[in-house]
Amino acid sequence: MSKLTFRIATRTDQKSTVQIWHDAGLTRPHNIPETDFDFALKGKESDILLAEKDGQLLGTCMVGHDGHRGAIYYLAVTPNQQGAGLGKAIMQAAEDYLLAKGVWKINLFVRQGNEKVHQFYGGLGYAPIEALAFAKIIDQSKVGKNS
Ligand SMILES: CC(C)(COP(=O)(O)OP(=O)(O)OC[C@H]1O[C@@H](n2cnc3c(N)ncnc32)[C@H](O)[C@@H]1OP(=O)(O)O)[C@@H](O)C(=O)NCCC(=O)NCCS
């Protein structure tokens, strides 16, 4: 059986990565995923990890830190490969990436309506915290625009 391998995405992986995000139901009309992809690649402390088998992209996550906590976004496994351990393996790769950067704690968001992943994260040792996330758009010119 071929092995799952990980690598860090480069610009040429944008299309296939965004396709997986779409297929896994992670994209939203108010967010341009291509812009998110490009921004993560530009950052010194962020990357997108790609999980592949036989050169075929099967899963992704965006990983990085903000100088305080680690963060994971866009965790996605291509639908017909879900439930076979790939999500767990990608999370392990993300934790290894962050540990290597000195991060000791990870925060992640789960959207309302995606309660079915609570058990997935719970099984990996993630627990809900008592906090309400606030957000503000501070550059209106970027809303709905490609980078
Ligand atoms: C969430 C997601 C990444 C999980 O990846 P996956 O490859 O399907 O999960 P795995 O096969 O690695 O599962 C790991 C463990 O979690 C459990 N698990 C996975 N999905 C679960 C679910 N919906 N409910 C309960 N348990 C679940 C598995 O049973 C497995 O348990 P085990 O280790 O005891 O066998 C994948 O389902 C996905 O891409 N979902 C759509 C996108 C998404 O919601 N991303 C998260 C955004 S916050």
The ligand as a Tripos MOL2 file, in Angstrom:
@<TRIPOS>MOLECULE
LIG
   48    50     1     0     0
SMALL
NO_CHARGES

@<TRIPOS>ATOM
      1 C1        -13.2120   16.6450    9.5400 C.3       1 LIG1
      2 C2        -12.3380   15.8270    8.5950 C.3       1 LIG1
      3 C3        -11.0700   16.5960    8.2570 C.3       1 LIG1
      4 C4        -11.9570   14.5180    9.3220 C.3       1 LIG1
      5 O1        -11.1070   13.7880    8.4780 O.3       1 LIG1
      6 P1        -11.3270   12.2340    8.2600 P.3       1 LIG1
      7 O2        -10.2200   11.7190    7.4180 O.co2     1 LIG1
      8 O3        -12.7160   12.0100    7.7740 O.co2     1 LIG1
      9 O4        -11.2370   11.7050    9.7640 O.3       1 LIG1
     10 P2        -10.3980   10.4200   10.2670 P.3       1 LIG1
     11 O5        -10.7600    9.2540    9.4330 O.co2     1 LIG1
     12 O6         -8.9600   10.7610   10.3740 O.co2     1 LIG1
     13 O7        -11.0230   10.2360   11.7200 O.3       1 LIG1
     14 C5        -10.2330   10.2740   12.8850 C.3       1 LIG1
     15 C6        -11.0850    9.8690   14.0390 C.3       1 LIG1
     16 O8        -12.1880   10.7920   14.1860 O.3       1 LIG1
     17 C7        -13.4260   10.0950   14.0810 C.3       1 LIG1
     18 N1        -14.3270   10.9250   13.2830 N.ar      1 LIG1
     19 C8        -14.0900   11.4810   12.0920 C.ar      1 LIG1
     20 N2        -15.1630   12.1680   11.6660 N.ar      1 LIG1
     21 C9        -16.0870   12.0130   12.6410 C.ar      1 LIG1
     22 C10       -17.4080   12.4520   12.8010 C.ar      1 LIG1
     23 N3        -18.0080   13.2280   11.8920 N.pl3     1 LIG1
     24 N4        -18.0760   12.0900   13.9210 N.ar      1 LIG1
     25 C11       -17.4910   11.3070   14.8410 C.ar      1 LIG1
     26 N5        -16.2290   10.8450   14.7530 N.ar      1 LIG1
     27 C12       -15.5550   11.2070   13.6680 C.ar      1 LIG1
     28 C13       -13.1070    8.7950   13.3560 C.3       1 LIG1
     29 O9        -14.0420    7.8070   13.6740 O.3       1 LIG1
     30 C14       -11.7290    8.4890   13.8590 C.3       1 LIG1
     31 O10       -11.8000    7.8880   15.1300 O.3       1 LIG1
     32 P3        -10.7260    6.7570   15.5870 P.3       1 LIG1
     33 O11        -9.3710    7.4160   15.5480 O.co2     1 LIG1
     34 O12       -11.1780    6.3890   16.9370 O.co2     1 LIG1
     35 O13       -10.8550    5.6760   14.5670 O.co2     1 LIG1
     36 C15       -13.0870   15.4430    7.2840 C.3       1 LIG1
     37 O14       -14.2300   14.7180    7.6010 O.3       1 LIG1
     38 C16       -13.4730   16.6460    6.4360 C.2       1 LIG1
     39 O15       -12.7250   17.0580    5.5490 O.2       1 LIG1
     40 N6        -14.6670   17.2110    6.6920 N.am      1 LIG1
     41 C17       -15.1720   18.3640    5.9070 C.3       1 LIG1
     42 C18       -14.3860   19.6380    6.1970 C.3       1 LIG1
     43 C19       -14.4410   20.0380    7.6600 C.2       1 LIG1
     44 O16       -15.5050   20.0670    8.2910 O.2       1 LIG1
     45 N7        -13.2610   20.4140    8.2010 N.am      1 LIG1
     46 C20       -13.1240   20.8740    9.5810 C.3       1 LIG1
     47 C21       -13.3530   22.3540    9.6360 C.3       1 LIG1
     48 S1        -13.3300   22.9230   11.3320 S.3       1 LIG1
@<TRIPOS>BOND
     1     1     2 1
     2     2     3 1
     3     2     4 1
     4     2    36 1
     5     4     5 1
     6     5     6 1
     7     6     7 2
     8     6     8 1
     9     6     9 1
    10     9    10 1
    11    10    11 2
    12    10    12 1
    13    10    13 1
    14    13    14 1
    15    14    15 1
    16    15    16 1
    17    15    30 1
    18    16    17 1
    19    17    18 1
    20    17    28 1
    21    18    19 ar
    22    18    27 ar
    23    19    20 ar
    24    20    21 ar
    25    21    22 ar
    26    21    27 ar
    27    22    23 1
    28    22    24 ar
    29    24    25 ar
    30    25    26 ar
    31    26    27 ar
    32    28    29 1
    33    28    30 1
    34    30    31 1
    35    31    32 1
    36    32    33 2
    37    32    34 1
    38    32    35 1
    39    36    37 1
    40    36    38 1
    41    38    39 2
    42    38    40 1
    43    40    41 1
    44    41    42 1
    45    42    43 1
    46    43    44 2
    47    43    45 1
    48    45    46 1
    49    46    47 1
    50    47    48 1
@<TRIPOS>SUBSTRUCTURE
     1 LIG1         1 GROUP 0 **** ****
